[in-house]
Amino acid sequence: APRPLRQADIKRAYLKLARQLHPDKNPDDPEAKARFQKLGEAYQVDAGHRAQVQLSIRPEFAVLARGF
């Protein structure tokens, strides 16, 4: 069975893809900006999902999420 992904693994993969897909790295590709934006949106959605999972596992994190 594959090991579960850690947040560090996800961030590392995101940063690698972000460098590859950045519009400045692909000036001749008209779709580069759209792909780069979709990657950023997916990473933000995933970050929100990870936060919800943490809150469901450890309810005391809710206090920290609200800012005390």
N, C-alpha and C positions, 0 to 999 in steps of 0.2 A: 504494500500500500504506500502511496506517496505521502511524504511528510507534509503536515499543514504549513501553509505559507506564513511567515512572520511579517510584521509590518516593515521591517528593514528590507526583506526580500522584495516586497511589493514596491517600496520606494525606489530601490535600486533599479528594478525593471522599468519603472515609470521614467526615471531620469535618463536611462539609456535610450528608451524610445523617444523621449522628448528631444534629446540631442539629434537623433537620426531624422526625426520628422520636422524639425524646426524649419520654418519658411526661409530663414537666412541660409540654411544649409542646402536648400532645394529651390533656388531662385527661378529655375526654368519650369517648375511644376506648378500649374495654376491651382491644383487641389491641395497643395501643401498646407496652406493656412487653415483650411477646413479640417484636414486630418489632425493637425496640431491642436486645434480647438476642441475637437471631439475627444482626443486623448486627455486633455486637461479636465474636461467635463466628467469623463469616466472616472478619473482619479478622484475628483471631488466627491462624486456620488459614492464611490467605494469607501472613501474616508468617513463619510457620514454613516454608512452601513457598519463599518468597523466600530464606530463610536456607539451605535445603538446596541451592537452585540456586547460590547464591554459593559454597557449600562444594564443589560438584561442579565449578564452573568454576575456582576458585582454592583448591586443597587447603591452602595455607598459612593460610587463614582458620580451619581446624579448630583450630589451636593457639590462636587468639584465642577461639574459641567455648568451648574447654575451660577457659579462664582460665589459660593458660600451664601 
